[in-house]
Amino acid sequence: MDKERLNHVISRVIHYGVDIEQIANKAERLQAELEGYKNRQDYGDYNFNIKIQKIDIPGWVKEILNENKIEDEIDGMASGTIRSLISRLLKQFKWVKKAWQDGQKWDWLAIQEEETLFESMISAQLIGDVGEMQRYIREMESTLRDLAKIEKIIDRTIQDFIQFVESDNFWEGTA
């Protein structure tokens, strides 16, 4: 870094009254929290496990319908539920660019963000722009809050799906 750039960085630090190292440490801590939502590195910026472990089909349904028909009914309902969930996430969280179901068994929900926060943060850190670094920290904190909300929405959606598919109401029209 040349002397002029260094003086600029120092003046920004004095102006904002903060320590760049403190900001960088906070950014690294937040990034580590964000990494917790990156369970799969091959797709999306953030990933949520949406695998359903067990559904208790009513006994009378098992007597009337064969296993393939039961699976088809559940798969159809699951597809619609996932489409609705993705639509809701895209509407509710403006930073979500794209969301899709993924994985060998379609048991992950992947989310791609509009702009990758960490790359922007690194750029701001490299040029020593304290104001930009603080802005990205606020964005990371906001994204973490949103990811926690998304996790709750997904959990609730899965619970509601299981409860409905286990109910007689779901199966009455198919049997």
KEVEXVEX-983560 format. One record per residue: residue number from 1; x, y, z of N, C-alpha, C, O in turn. Coordinates in steps of 0.02 Angstrom, whole numbers, plus 50000, padded with zeros to 5 digits. Example, Ala and Ser with C-alpha at 12.3 -4.5 7.8 and 13.67 -1.06 7.14 Angstrom:
<nodes>
node nr=1, npx=50660, npy=49716, npz=50390, capx=50615, capy=49775, capz=50390, cpx=50660, cpy=49835, cpz=50390, opx=50712, opy=49834, opz=50423
node nr=2, npx=50642, npy=49888, npz=50354, capx=50684, capy=49947, capz=50357, cpx=50645, cpy=50002, cpz=50394, opx=50670, opy=50057, opz=50402
</nodes>
This chain:
<nodes>
node nr=1, npx=50043, npy=49942, npz=50000, capx=50000, capy=50000, capz=50000, cpx=50045, cpy=50061, cpz=50000, opx=50092, opy=50066, opz=50039
node nr=2, npx=50031, npy=50109, npz=49956, capx=50073, capy=50169, capz=49953, cpx=50055, cpy=50216, cpz=50011, opx=50004, opy=50208, opz=50045
node nr=3, npx=50099, npy=50265, npz=50021, capx=50092, capy=50310, capz=50079, cpx=50027, cpy=50350, cpz=50075, opx=49995, opy=50361, opz=50127
node nr=4, npx=50008, npy=50372, npz=50017, capx=49946, capy=50411, capz=50009, cpx=49885, cpy=50369, cpz=50028, opx=49840, opy=50393, opz=50063
node nr=5, npx=49884, npy=50307, npz=50005, capx=49828, capy=50262, capz=50021, cpx=49827, cpy=50247, cpz=50096, opx=49773, opy=50246, opz=50126
node nr=6, npx=49885, npy=50237, npz=50125, capx=49890, capy=50224, capz=50197, cpx=49863, cpy=50283, cpz=50237, opx=49825, opy=50274, opz=50285
node nr=7, npx=49882, npy=50345, npz=50217, capx=49856, capy=50404, capz=50251, cpx=49780, cpy=50409, cpz=50244, opx=49746, opy=50429, opz=50291
node nr=8, npx=49754, npy=50390, npz=50186, capx=49682, capy=50391, capz=50176, cpx=49647, cpy=50342, cpz=50224, opx=49597, opy=50358, opz=50255
node nr=9, npx=49676, npy=50282, npz=50229, capx=49647, capy=50232, capz=50274, cpx=49650, cpy=50256, cpz=50346, opx=49601, opy=50249, opz=50383
node nr=10, npx=49706, npy=50284, npz=50366, capx=49713, capy=50310, capz=50434, cpx=49663, cpy=50366, cpz=50448, opx=49633, opy=50368, opz=50501
node nr=11, npx=49654, npy=50410, npz=50400, capx=49606, capy=50465, capz=50409, cpx=49535, cpy=50437, cpz=50415, opx=49494, opy=50464, opz=50454
node nr=12, npx=49519, npy=50384, npz=50378, capx=49453, capy=50353, capz=50383, cpx=49444, cpy=50322, cpz=50452, opx=49390, opy=50327, opz=50482
node nr=13, npx=49496, npy=50290, npz=50477, capx=49492, capy=50260, capz=50543, cpx=49481, cpy=50314, cpz=50596, opx=49439, opy=50306, opz=50640
node nr=14, npx=49518, npy=50368, npz=50591, capx=49511, capy=50423, capz=50639, cpx=49441, cpy=50453, cpz=50632, opx=49409, opy=50467, opz=50682
node nr=15, npx=49419, npy=50463, npz=50570, capx=49353, capy=50491, capz=50557, cpx=49298, cpy=50449, cpz=50589, opx=49253, opy=50476, opz=50622
node nr=16, npx=49300, npy=50384, npz=50579, capx=49249, capy=50340, capz=50606, cpx=49261, cpy=50320, cpz=50679, opx=49217, opy=50294, opz=50712
node nr=17, npx=49321, npy=50332, npz=50703, capx=49337, capy=50316, capz=50772, cpx=49334, cpy=50242, cpz=50787, opx=49315, opy=50221, opz=50842
node nr=18, npx=49354, npy=50202, npz=50739, capx=49352, capy=50130, capz=50749, cpx=49418, cpy=50100, cpz=50728, opx=49459, opy=50131, opz=50695
node nr=19, npx=49427, npy=50039, npz=50748, capx=49487, capy=50001, capz=50733, cpx=49471, cpy=49952, cpz=50677, opx=49426, opy=49911, opz=50684
node nr=20, npx=49507, npy=49956, npz=50622, capx=49494, capy=49912, capz=50565, cpx=49502, cpy=49839, cpz=50586, opx=49465, opy=49796, opz=50562
node nr=21, npx=49549, npy=49825, npz=50629, capx=49559, capy=49756, capz=50651, cpx=49498, cpy=49730, cpz=50688, opx=49479, opy=49672, opz=50679
node nr=22, npx=49467, npy=49772, npz=50730, capx=49406, capy=49752, capz=50765, cpx=49351, cpy=49736, cpz=50715, opx=49316, opy=49686, opz=50722
node nr=23, npx=49344, npy=49779, npz=50666, capx=49292, capy=49769, capz=50615, cpx=49306, cpy=49705, cpz=50577, opx=49260, opy=49665, opz=50565
node nr=24, npx=49368, npy=49694, npz=50558, capx=49386, capy=49634, capz=50520, cpx=49373, cpy=49571, cpz=50562, opx=49348, opy=49521, opz=50535
node nr=25, npx=49389, npy=49573, npz=50626, capx=49375, capy=49516, capz=50670, cpx=49301, cpy=49502, cpz=50676, opx=49279, opy=49444, opz=50675
node nr=26, npx=49261, npy=49555, npz=50682, capx=49189, capy=49546, capz=50685, cpx=49163, cpy=49516, cpz=50620, opx=49121, opy=49472, opz=50620
node nr=27, npx=49188, npy=49541, npz=50564, capx=49168, capy=49515, capz=50499, cpx=49185, cpy=49441, cpz=50492, opx=49145, opy=49403, opz=50465
node nr=28, npx=49243, npy=49422, npz=50515, capx=49264, capy=49351, capz=50512, cpx=49218, cpy=49308, cpz=50555, opx=49201, opy=49252, opz=50536
node nr=29, npx=49199, npy=49333, npz=50614, capx=49154, capy=49296, capz=50658, cpx=49085, cpy=49287, cpz=50625, opx=49056, opy=49233, opz=50627
node nr=30, npx=49060, npy=49341, npz=50595, capx=48996, capy=49338, capz=50561, cpx=48999, cpy=49291, cpz=50501, opx=48953, opy=49253, opz=50487
node nr=31, npx=49055, npy=49294, npz=50465, capx=49063, capy=49249, capz=50408, cpx=49063, cpy=49176, cpz=50430, opx=49035, opy=49134, opz=50396
node nr=32, npx=49093, npy=49162, npz=50487, capx=49093, capy=49093, capz=50513, cpx=49021, cpy=49072, cpz=50529, opx=49003, opy=49014, opz=50517
node nr=33, npx=48980, npy=49117, npz=50555, capx=48910, capy=49101, capz=50568, cpx=48873, cpy=49088, cpz=50503, opx=48832, opy=49042, opz=50498
node nr=34, npx=48887, npy=49129, npz=50452, capx=48855, capy=49119, capz=50387, cpx=48875, cpy=49052, cpz=50357, opx=48835, opy=49019, opz=50323
node nr=35, npx=48937, npy=49032, npz=50369, capx=48962, capy=48967, capz=50342, cpx=48921, cpy=48909, cpz=50370, opx=48917, opy=48857, opz=50338
node nr=36, npx=48891, npy=48918, npz=50428, capx=48849, capy=48866, capz=50457, cpx=48789, cpy=48849, cpz=50414, opx=48760, opy=48795, opz=50420
node nr=37, npx=48770, npy=48895, npz=50370, capx=48714, capy=48883, capz=50325, cpx=48738, cpy=48857, cpz=50258, opx=48698, opy=48848, opz=50211
node nr=38, npx=48802, npy=48844, npz=50252, capx=48830, capy=48819, capz=50189, cpx=48848, cpy=48746, cpz=50199, opx=48907, opy=48728, opz=50201
node nr=39, npx=48797, npy=48704, npz=50203, capx=48807, capy=48633, capz=50216, cpx=48833, cpy=48596, cpz=50155, opx=48866, opy=48544, opz=50162
node nr=40, npx=48819, npy=48622, npz=50097, capx=48841, capy=48591, capz=50035, cpx=48878, cpy=48644, cpz=49995, opx=48851, opy=48699, opz=49986
node nr=41, npx=48936, npy=48630, npz=49972, capx=48975, capy=48680, capz=49935, cpx=48961, cpy=48680, cpz=49860, opx=48985, opy=48724, opz=49824
node nr=42, npx=48923, npy=48630, npz=49836, capx=48914, capy=48625, capz=49764, cpx=48858, cpy=48667, cpz=49736, opx=48859, opy=48684, opz=49677
node nr=43, npx=48808, npy=48685, npz=49777, capx=48752, capy=48723, capz=49751, cpx=48730, cpy=48776, cpz=49800, opx=48725, opy=48764, opz=49860
node nr=44, npx=48717, npy=48835, npz=49774, capx=48689, capy=48888, capz=49814, cpx=48736, cpy=48919, cpz=49864, opx=48788, opy=48891, opz=49881
node nr=45, npx=48717, npy=48978, npz=49887, capx=48756, capy=49012, capz=49938, cpx=48739, cpy=48986, cpz=50007, opx=48781, opy=48983, opz=50052
node nr=46, npx=48675, npy=48966, npz=50016, capx=48652, capy=48939, capz=50080, cpx=48609, cpy=48878, cpz=50067, opx=48574, opy=48875, opz=50016
node nr=47, npx=48611, npy=48830, npz=50112, capx=48576, capy=48767, capz=50102, cpx=48540, cpy=48746, cpz=50165, opx=48566, opy=48754, opz=50220
node nr=48, npx=48480, npy=48719, npz=50156, capx=48439, capy=48696, capz=50212, cpx=48418, cpy=48625, cpz=50199, opx=48394, opy=48609, opz=50145
node nr=49, npx=48426, npy=48583, npz=50249, capx=48405, capy=48513, capz=50244, cpx=48329, cpy=48511, cpz=50250, opx=48300, opy=48534, opz=50300
node nr=50, npx=48295, npy=48484, npz=50199, capx=48222, capy=48480, capz=50199, cpx=48199, cpy=48407, cpz=50197, opx=48142, opy=48393, opz=50180
node nr=51, npx=48244, npy=48363, npz=50215, capx=48226, capy=48292, capz=50214, cpx=48175, cpy=48276, cpz=50268, opx=48181, opy=48298, opz=50325
node nr=52, npx=48125, npy=48239, npz=50248, capx=48073, capy=48217, capz=50295, cpx=48091, cpy=48146, cpz=50316, opx=48095, opy=48101, opz=50275
node nr=53, npx=48100, npy=48138, npz=50381, capx=48123, capy=48074, capz=50407, cpx=48069, cpy=48020, cpz=50405, opx=48082, opy=47964, opz=50385
node nr=54, npx=48008, npy=48038, npz=50426, capx=47956, capy=47987, capz=50432, cpx=47887, cpy=48018, cpz=50426, opx=47874, opy=48072, opz=50452
node nr=55, npx=47844, npy=47983, npz=50389, capx=47774, capy=48001, capz=50385, cpx=47733, cpy=47940, cpz=50404, opx=47743, opy=47886, opz=50376
node nr=56, npx=47688, npy=47949, npz=50451, capx=47645, capy=47894, capz=50472, cpx=47580, cpy=47897, cpz=50432, opx=47536, opy=47937, opz=50445
node nr=57, npx=47576, npy=47854, npz=50383, capx=47517, capy=47850, capz=50340, cpx=47462, cpy=47814, cpz=50380, opx=47475, opy=47763, opz=50412
node nr=58, npx=47401, npy=47840, npz=50378, capx=47346, capy=47805, capz=50413, cpx=47340, cpy=47733, cpz=50388, opx=47347, opy=47719, opz=50329
node nr=59, npx=47326, npy=47688, npz=50435, capx=47321, capy=47617, capz=50419, cpx=47271, cpy=47601, cpz=50364, opx=47284, opy=47560, opz=50321
node nr=60, npx=47213, npy=47635, npz=50366, capx=47161, capy=47621, capz=50316, cpx=47185, cpy=47638, cpz=50245, opx=47163, opy=47607, opz=50197
node nr=61, npx=47230, npy=47688, npz=50240, capx=47257, capy=47707, capz=50174, cpx=47301, cpy=47652, cpz=50146, opx=47298, opy=47635, opz=50087
node nr=62, npx=47342, npy=47623, npz=50190, capx=47387, capy=47568, capz=50170, cpx=47348, cpy=47507, cpz=50147, opx=47372, opy=47467, opz=50106
node nr=63, npx=47288, npy=47499, npz=50173, capx=47247, capy=47442, capz=50153, cpx=47215, cpy=47452, cpz=50084, opx=47202, opy=47404, opz=50048
node nr=64, npx=47203, npy=47515, npz=50067, capx=47167, capy=47530, capz=50004, cpx=47214, cpy=47545, cpz=49946, opx=47202, opy=47524, opz=49890
node nr=65, npx=47268, npy=47582, npz=49960, capx=47313, capy=47604, capz=49906, cpx=47378, cpy=47564, cpz=49909, opx=47402, opy=47545, opz=49962
node nr=66, npx=47407, npy=47552, npz=49849, capx=47472, capy=47518, capz=49848, cpx=47527, cpy=47569, cpz=49862, opx=47515, opy=47630, opz=49861
node nr=67, npx=47586, npy=47544, npz=49875, capx=47642, capy=47587, capz=49896, cpx=47660, cpy=47640, cpz=49843, opx=47675, opy=47696, opz=49861
node nr=68, npx=47657, npy=47622, npz=49779, capx=47672, capy=47670, capz=49726, cpx=47623, cpy=47728, cpz=49725, opx=47642, opy=47785, opz=49716
node nr=69, npx=47559, npy=47713, npz=49733, capx=47507, capy=47764, capz=49734, cpx=47517, cpy=47811, cpz=49794, opx=47509, opy=47871, opz=49789
node nr=70, npx=47534, npy=47782, npz=49851, capx=47546, capy=47822, capz=49911, cpx=47606, cpy=47869, cpz=49899, opx=47602, opy=47928, opz=49914
node nr=71, npx=47660, npy=47842, npz=49871, capx=47719, capy=47883, capz=49857, cpx=47702, cpy=47938, cpz=49807, opx=47725, opy=47995, opz=49815
node nr=72, npx=47664, npy=47922, npz=49755, capx=47645, capy=47972, capz=49705, cpx=47605, cpy=48029, cpz=49737, opx=47617, opy=48088, opz=49722
node nr=73, npx=47559, npy=48012, npz=49780, capx=47518, capy=48063, capz=49814, cpx=47561, cpy=48108, cpz=49858, opx=47554, opy=48169, opz=49858
node nr=74, npx=47606, npy=48077, npz=49895, capx=47650, capy=48116, capz=49939, cpx=47697, cpy=48159, cpz=49898, opx=47707, opy=48218, opz=49913
node nr=75, npx=47726, npy=48131, npz=49845, capx=47772, capy=48169, capz=49802, cpx=47738, cpy=48229, cpz=49770, opx=47766, opy=48283, opz=49766
node nr=76, npx=47676, npy=48219, npz=49747, capx=47638, capy=48275, capz=49718, cpx=47627, cpy=48331, cpz=49767, opx=47635, opy=48390, opz=49751
node nr=77, npx=47607, npy=48312, npz=49827, capx=47596, capy=48362, capz=49880, cpx=47661, cpy=48396, cpz=49899, opx=47663, opy=48457, opz=49909
node nr=78, npx=47715, npy=48358, npz=49903, capx=47780, capy=48386, capz=49921, cpx=47804, cpy=48436, cpz=49868, opx=47830, opy=48489, opz=49885
node nr=79, npx=47794, npy=48420, npz=49805, capx=47815, capy=48465, capz=49751, cpx=47779, cpy=48532, cpz=49755, opx=47809, opy=48585, opz=49749
node nr=80, npx=47713, npy=48529, npz=49766, capx=47675, capy=48591, capz=49773, cpx=47696, cpy=48631, cpz=49834, opx=47699, opy=48692, opz=49833
node nr=81, npx=47710, npy=48596, npz=49888, capx=47731, capy=48629, capz=49950, cpx=47798, cpy=48664, cpz=49940, opx=47807, opy=48721, opz=49963
node nr=82, npx=47844, npy=48631, npz=49907, capx=47910, capy=48661, capz=49894, cpx=47903, cpy=48722, cpz=49848, opx=47935, opy=48773, opz=49860
node nr=83, npx=47863, npy=48716, npz=49796, capx=47852, capy=48773, capz=49751, cpx=47824, cpy=48833, cpz=49789, opx=47847, opy=48890, opz=49780
node nr=84, npx=47776, npy=48821, npz=49832, capx=47747, capy=48875, capz=49873, cpx=47799, cpy=48904, cpz=49921, opx=47802, opy=48965, opz=49930
node nr=85, npx=47839, npy=48862, npz=49951, capx=47891, capy=48885, capz=49997, cpx=47941, cpy=48929, cpz=49960, opx=47959, opy=48982, opz=49985
node nr=86, npx=47964, npy=48907, npz=49903, capx=48013, capy=48946, capz=49864, cpx=47983, cpy=49013, cpz=49844, opx=48016, opy=49064, opz=49849
node nr=87, npx=47921, npy=49013, npz=49821, capx=47888, capy=49075, capz=49802, cpx=47885, cpy=49123, cpz=49862, opx=47898, opy=49183, opz=49855
node nr=88, npx=47867, npy=49096, npz=49919, capx=47864, capy=49138, capz=49980, cpx=47932, cpy=49168, cpz=49997, opx=47937, opy=49227, opz=50013
node nr=89, npx=47984, npy=49127, npz=49994, capx=48051, capy=49152, capz=50010, cpx=48074, cpy=49206, cpz=49962, opx=48103, opy=49256, opz=49983
node nr=90, npx=48060, npy=49197, npz=49898, capx=48079, capy=49247, capz=49848, cpx=48042, cpy=49313, cpz=49858, opx=48071, opy=49366, opz=49847
node nr=91, npx=47980, npy=49310, npz=49880, capx=47942, capy=49371, capz=49892, cpx=47961, cpy=49404, cpz=49958, opx=47966, opy=49465, opz=49961
node nr=92, npx=47973, npy=49364, npz=50009, capx=47984, capy=49391, capz=50076, cpx=48056, cpy=49417, cpz=50086, opx=48066, opy=49464, opz=50124
node nr=93, npx=48104, npy=49387, npz=50052, capx=48174, capy=49406, capz=50063, cpx=48203, cpy=49431, cpz=49997, opx=48221, opy=49392, opz=49954
node nr=94, npx=48207, npy=49496, npz=49991, capx=48226, capy=49528, capz=49927, cpx=48298, cpy=49511, cpz=49906, opx=48314, opy=49514, opz=49846
node nr=95, npx=48340, npy=49494, npz=49953, capx=48410, capy=49477, capz=49936, cpx=48417, cpy=49407, cpz=49906, opx=48469, opy=49390, opz=49880
node nr=96, npx=48363, npy=49367, npz=49911, capx=48366, capy=49300, capz=49883, cpx=48355, cpy=49306, cpz=49807, opx=48301, opy=49326, opz=49785
node nr=97, npx=48405, npy=49287, npz=49770, capx=48402, capy=49291, capz=49697, cpx=48365, cpy=49231, cpz=49668, opx=48325, opy=49237, opz=49621
node nr=98, npx=48380, npy=49173, npz=49696, capx=48354, capy=49110, capz=49669, cpx=48352, cpy=49059, cpz=49725, opx=48395, opy=49059, opz=49769
node nr=99, npx=48303, npy=49014, npz=49723, capx=48299, capy=48959, capz=49771, cpx=48274, cpy=48898, cpz=49732, opx=48232, opy=48904, opz=49687
node nr=100, npx=48300, npy=48839, npz=49751, capx=48281, capy=48779, capz=49716, cpx=48293, cpy=48718, cpz=49760, opx=48332, opy=48720, opz=49808
node nr=101, npx=48258, npy=48664, npz=49743, capx=48266, capy=48600, capz=49777, cpx=48324, cpy=48564, cpz=49745, opx=48332, opy=48565, opz=49684
node nr=102, npx=48365, npy=48532, npz=49786, capx=48427, capy=48503, capz=49761, cpx=48445, cpy=48440, cpz=49800, opx=48413, opy=48425, opz=49851
node nr=103, npx=48494, npy=48405, npz=49776, capx=48519, capy=48346, capz=49810, cpx=48498, cpy=48283, cpz=49774, opx=48450, opy=48282, opz=49736
node nr=104, npx=48534, npy=48230, npz=49787, capx=48518, capy=48165, capz=49756, cpx=48447, cpy=48144, cpz=49769, opx=48413, opy=48117, opz=49725
node nr=105, npx=48424, npy=48155, npz=49829, capx=48356, capy=48135, capz=49848, cpx=48311, cpy=48197, cpz=49855, opx=48258, opy=48193, opz=49887
node nr=106, npx=48331, npy=48252, npz=49826, capx=48294, capy=48315, capz=49829, cpx=48281, cpy=48337, cpz=49901, opx=48227, opy=48363, opz=49917
node nr=107, npx=48331, npy=48326, npz=49944, capx=48321, capy=48339, capz=50014, cpx=48357, cpy=48402, cpz=50040, opx=48367, opy=48410, opz=50100
node nr=108, npx=48374, npy=48446, npz=49994, capx=48405, capy=48509, capz=50012, cpx=48368, cpy=48566, cpz=49977, opx=48345, opy=48558, opz=49921
node nr=109, npx=48364, npy=48623, npz=50011, capx=48339, capy=48684, capz=49980, cpx=48399, cpy=48730, cpz=49975, opx=48429, opy=48749, opz=50026
node nr=110, npx=48416, npy=48749, npz=49914, capx=48474, capy=48792, capz=49902, cpx=48449, cpy=48863, cpz=49889, opx=48398, opy=48873, opz=49857
node nr=111, npx=48486, npy=48912, npz=49915, capx=48470, capy=48982, capz=49905, cpx=48532, cpy=49018, cpz=49879, opx=48587, opy=49011, opz=49905
node nr=112, npx=48521, npy=49057, npz=49827, capx=48574, capy=49099, capz=49799, cpx=48557, cpy=49171, cpz=49814, opx=48501, opy=49194, opz=49801
node nr=113, npx=48605, npy=49208, npz=49840, capx=48593, capy=49278, capz=49856, cpx=48610, cpy=49323, cpz=49797, opx=48649, opy=49303, opz=49753
node nr=114, npx=48582, npy=49383, npz=49796, capx=48594, capy=49431, capz=49742, cpx=48669, cpy=49448, cpz=49736, opx=48697, opy=49449, opz=49681
node nr=115, npx=48699, npy=49461, npz=49793, capx=48769, capy=49483, capz=49795, cpx=48803, cpy=49445, cpz=49851, opx=48776, opy=49441, opz=49907
node nr=116, npx=48860, npy=49416, npz=49838, capx=48895, capy=49379, capz=49890, cpx=48926, cpy=49428, cpz=49939, opx=48970, opy=49467, opz=49922
node nr=117, npx=48902, npy=49425, npz=50001, capx=48923, capy=49473, capz=50051, cpx=48997, cpy=49470, cpz=50067, opx=49030, opy=49522, opz=50072
node nr=118, npx=49024, npy=49410, npz=50074, capx=49093, capy=49405, capz=50097, cpx=49142, cpy=49432, cpz=50045, opx=49191, opy=49465, opz=50064
node nr=119, npx=49129, npy=49420, npz=49981, capx=49173, capy=49447, capz=49930, cpx=49174, cpy=49524, cpz=49932, opx=49226, opy=49555, opz=49924
node nr=120, npx=49115, npy=49554, npz=49942, capx=49112, capy=49626, capz=49947, cpx=49148, cpy=49651, cpz=50009, opx=49181, opy=49703, opz=50008
node nr=121, npx=49141, npy=49614, npz=50063, capx=49174, capy=49632, capz=50125, cpx=49250, cpy=49631, cpz=50117, opx=49285, opy=49676, opz=50140
node nr=122, npx=49275, npy=49579, npz=50085, capx=49347, capy=49573, capz=50074, cpx=49372, cpy=49632, cpz=50032, opx=49425, opy=49660, opz=50046
node nr=123, npx=49335, npy=49650, npz=49981, capx=49354, capy=49707, capz=49939, cpx=49359, cpy=49770, cpz=49980, opx=49407, opy=49808, opz=49975
node nr=124, npx=49309, npy=49782, npz=50022, capx=49309, capy=49842, capz=50065, cpx=49367, cpy=49839, cpz=50114, opx=49398, opy=49890, opz=50128
node nr=125, npx=49380, npy=49780, npz=50141, capx=49434, capy=49772, capz=50189, cpx=49502, cpy=49786, cpz=50156, opx=49545, opy=49818, opz=50186
node nr=126, npx=49510, npy=49761, npz=50095, capx=49574, capy=49770, capz=50061, cpx=49588, cpy=49843, cpz=50046, opx=49646, opy=49864, opz=50048
node nr=127, npx=49537, npy=49881, npz=50031, capx=49549, capy=49952, capz=50017, cpx=49545, cpy=49994, cpz=50080, opx=49558, opy=50055, opz=50079
node nr=128, npx=49527, npy=49962, npz=50136, capx=49527, capy=49998, capz=50200, cpx=49469, cpy=50045, cpz=50208, opx=49475, opy=50094, opz=50246
node nr=129, npx=49414, npy=50034, npz=50175, capx=49357, capy=50078, capz=50180, cpx=49314, cpy=50057, cpz=50240, opx=49274, opy=50011, opz=50236
node nr=130, npx=49323, npy=50092, npz=50295, capx=49291, capy=50075, capz=50357, cpx=49215, cpy=50080, cpz=50351, opx=49179, opy=50037, opz=50375
node nr=131, npx=49191, npy=50132, npz=50318, capx=49119, capy=50140, capz=50309, cpx=49088, cpy=50082, cpz=50271, opx=49035, opy=50057, opz=50290
node nr=132, npx=49122, npy=50061, npz=50218, capx=49097, capy=50003, capz=50180, cpx=49100, cpy=49939, cpz=50221, opx=49055, opy=49898, opz=50218
node nr=133, npx=49154, npy=49932, npz=50259, capx=49160, capy=49873, capz=50301, cpx=49103, cpy=49870, cpz=50352, opx=49075, opy=49817, opz=50364
node nr=134, npx=49087, npy=49926, npz=50382, capx=49033, capy=49928, capz=50431, cpx=48966, cpy=49914, cpz=50397, opx=48924, opy=49880, opz=50426
node nr=135, npx=48957, npy=49938, npz=50337, capx=48895, capy=49925, capz=50300, cpx=48888, cpy=49850, cpz=50286, opx=48833, opy=49823, opz=50294
node nr=136, npx=48942, npy=49818, npz=50266, capx=48939, capy=49746, capz=50252, cpx=48928, cpy=49705, cpz=50316, opx=48895, opy=49653, opz=50315
node nr=137, npx=48954, npy=49729, npz=50371, capx=48941, capy=49695, capz=50435, cpx=48867, cpy=49699, cpz=50450, opx=48837, opy=49650, opz=50471
node nr=138, npx=48837, npy=49758, npz=50440, capx=48764, capy=49764, capz=50452, cpx=48725, cpy=49718, cpz=50405, opx=48676, opy=49687, opz=50426
node nr=139, npx=48747, npy=49713, npz=50343, capx=48714, capy=49668, capz=50295, cpx=48722, cpy=49594, cpz=50316, opx=48675, opy=49555, opz=50310
node nr=140, npx=48781, npy=49576, npz=50340, capx=48791, capy=49507, capz=50363, cpx=48746, cpy=49492, cpz=50423, opx=48716, opy=49439, opz=50427
node nr=141, npx=48742, npy=49539, npz=50470, capx=48698, capy=49530, capz=50528, cpx=48626, cpy=49523, cpz=50507, opx=48589, opy=49481, opz=50533
node nr=142, npx=48605, npy=49563, npz=50459, capx=48537, capy=49559, capz=50433, cpx=48524, cpy=49493, cpz=50398, opx=48472, opy=49462, opz=50406
node nr=143, npx=48573, npy=49471, npz=50359, capx=48567, capy=49407, capz=50324, cpx=48562, cpy=49349, cpz=50373, opx=48523, opy=49303, opz=50364
node nr=144, npx=48602, npy=49352, npz=50426, capx=48598, capy=49299, capz=50478, cpx=48529, cpy=49298, cpz=50510, opx=48501, opy=49244, opz=50523
node nr=145, npx=48501, npy=49357, npz=50524, capx=48433, capy=49358, capz=50552, cpx=48383, cpy=49328, cpz=50503, opx=48339, opy=49289, opz=50523
node nr=146, npx=48390, npy=49346, npz=50439, capx=48346, capy=49319, capz=50387, cpx=48354, cpy=49243, cpz=50380, opx=48305, opy=49207, opz=50372
node nr=147, npx=48415, npy=49219, npz=50382, capx=48427, capy=49147, capz=50376, cpx=48394, cpy=49109, cpz=50434, opx=48367, opy=49054, opz=50424
node nr=148, npx=48396, npy=49138, npz=50493, capx=48363, capy=49107, capz=50551, cpx=48287, cpy=49106, cpz=50539, opx=48254, opy=49057, opz=50556
node nr=149, npx=48260, npy=49160, npz=50511, capx=48189, capy=49162, capz=50494, cpx=48172, cpy=49110, cpz=50441, opx=48122, opy=49075, opz=50447
node nr=150, npx=48214, npy=49105, npz=50391, capx=48203, capy=49056, capz=50337, cpx=48203, cpy=48985, cpz=50367, opx=48161, opy=48944, opz=50349
node nr=151, npx=48249, npy=48973, npz=50412, capx=48253, capy=48907, capz=50444, cpx=48188, cpy=48891, cpz=50481, opx=48163, opy=48835, opz=50478
node nr=152, npx=48161, npy=48941, npz=50516, capx=48098, capy=48932, capz=50552, cpx=48040, cpy=48920, cpz=50503, opx=47997, opy=48877, opz=50515
node nr=153, npx=48039, npy=48957, npz=50448, capx=47986, capy=48949, capz=50398, cpx=47990, cpy=48878, cpz=50369, opx=47938, opy=48846, opz=50360
node nr=154, npx=48050, npy=48856, npz=50353, capx=48058, capy=48788, capz=50325, cpx=48035, cpy=48735, cpz=50376, opx=47998, opy=48689, opz=50358
node nr=155, npx=48057, npy=48742, npz=50438, capx=48037, capy=48694, capz=50490, cpx=47962, cpy=48692, cpz=50497, opx=47932, opy=48638, opz=50502
node nr=156, npx=47930, npy=48750, npz=50498, capx=47857, capy=48753, capz=50506, cpx=47823, cpy=48722, cpz=50445, opx=47773, opy=48686, opz=50452
node nr=157, npx=47849, npy=48737, npz=50385, capx=47821, capy=48709, capz=50324, cpx=47825, cpy=48633, cpz=50324, opx=47776, opy=48599, opz=50306
node nr=158, npx=47881, npy=48606, npz=50346, capx=47889, capy=48533, capz=50349, cpx=47841, cpy=48503, cpz=50401, opx=47809, opy=48452, opz=50388
node nr=159, npx=47836, npy=48535, npz=50459, capx=47789, capy=48511, capz=50510, cpx=47718, cpy=48511, cpz=50485, opx=47681, opy=48462, opz=50494
node nr=160, npx=47697, npy=48565, npz=50452, capx=47629, capy=48569, capz=50425, cpx=47617, cpy=48517, cpz=50371, opx=47564, opy=48486, opz=50368
node nr=161, npx=47668, npy=48507, npz=50328, capx=47662, capy=48457, capz=50275, cpx=47652, cpy=48387, cpz=50305, opx=47607, opy=48351, opz=50285
node nr=162, npx=47694, npy=48369, npz=50353, capx=47689, capy=48303, capz=50384, cpx=47621, cpy=48295, cpz=50418, opx=47588, opy=48244, opz=50410
node nr=163, npx=47601, npy=48345, npz=50454, capx=47537, capy=48341, capz=50490, cpx=47479, cpy=48331, cpz=50440, opx=47434, opy=48292, opz=50452
node nr=164, npx=47481, npy=48367, npz=50384, capx=47427, capy=48361, capz=50335, cpx=47428, cpy=48293, cpz=50300, opx=47375, opy=48262, opz=50292
node nr=165, npx=47487, npy=48270, npz=50280, capx=47491, capy=48206, capz=50245, cpx=47474, cpy=48147, cpz=50292, opx=47451, opy=48095, opz=50269
node nr=166, npx=47484, npy=48156, npz=50355, capx=47466, capy=48104, capz=50403, cpx=47391, cpy=48105, cpz=50421, opx=47366, opy=48060, opz=50454
node nr=167, npx=47356, npy=48157, npz=50399, capx=47286, capy=48163, capz=50417, cpx=47240, cpy=48125, cpz=50369, opx=47258, opy=48112, opz=50312
node nr=168, npx=47182, npy=48108, npz=50394, capx=47132, capy=48075, capz=50352, cpx=47108, cpy=48122, cpz=50296, opx=47092, opy=48100, opz=50241
node nr=169, npx=47106, npy=48188, npz=50311, capx=47083, capy=48236, capz=50262, cpx=47123, cpy=48233, cpz=50197, opx=47094, opy=48238, opz=50142
node nr=170, npx=47187, npy=48225, npz=50202, capx=47229, capy=48222, capz=50141, cpx=47210, cpy=48162, cpz=50099, opx=47206, opy=48167, opz=50037
node nr=171, npx=47199, npy=48105, npz=50130, capx=47190, capy=48043, capz=50094, cpx=47118, cpy=48030, cpz=50071, opx=47106, opy=47988, opz=50028
node nr=172, npx=47069, npy=48066, npz=50100, capx=47000, capy=48052, capz=50084, cpx=46983, cpy=48061, cpz=50010, opx=46942, opy=48025, opz=49983
node nr=173, npx=47014, npy=48108, npz=49977, capx=47001, capy=48119, capz=49906, cpx=47037, cpy=48071, cpz=49860, opx=47021, opy=48067, opz=49801
node nr=174, npx=47085, npy=48035, npz=49886, capx=47126, capy=47992, capz=49843, cpx=47107, cpy=47918, cpz=49848, opx=47122, opy=47879, opz=49803
node nr=175, npx=47076, npy=47900, npz=49903, capx=47061, capy=47829, capz=49914, cpx=46996, cpy=47808, cpz=49882, opx=46976, opy=47749, opz=49886
</nodes>
